[in-house]
Amino acid sequence: MPFFVKTEIIKKEYLINNDLKRKIINEHINWIKKLKKEGINIKSGFLIDELKRPGDGGLLILEINNYKNALKLIKNDPMITNDLVEWKLNEWVDSNQCK
């Protein structure tokens, strides 16, 4: 089954609004936990720099049968529904599978 990767960057206007940002991120974490309980293979996390400082965005990795279903699922992410992030969804192709 293919993997899909959502890359994201928090919008600048939310970087200073820590209370709202934290609320939406907690909703996102609970959404991920719910999907895992439903048996969906999904991982989500954020990027840090060499000094362990966050702020360079995040990744969500999802194993699902096709792009259409990945997009449908991802559009329910609270980080998207609350317009917290700029995001993009791509299918990941294992280079060992390329011919």
Secondary structure as GFF3:
##gff-version 3
##sequence-region A 1 99
A	DSSP	beta_strand	3	10	.	.	.	ID=ss1
A	DSSP	alpha_helix	12	15	.	.	.	ID=ss2
A	DSSP	alpha_helix	18	37	.	.	.	ID=ss3
A	DSSP	beta_strand	41	48	.	.	.	ID=ss4
A	DSSP	beta_strand	54	63	.	.	.	ID=ss5
A	DSSP	alpha_helix	67	74	.	.	.	ID=ss6
A	DSSP	alpha_helix	78	81	.	.	.	ID=ss7
A	DSSP	beta_strand	85	92	.	.	.	ID=ss8
A	DSSP	three_ten_helix	95	97	.	.	.	ID=ss9
###
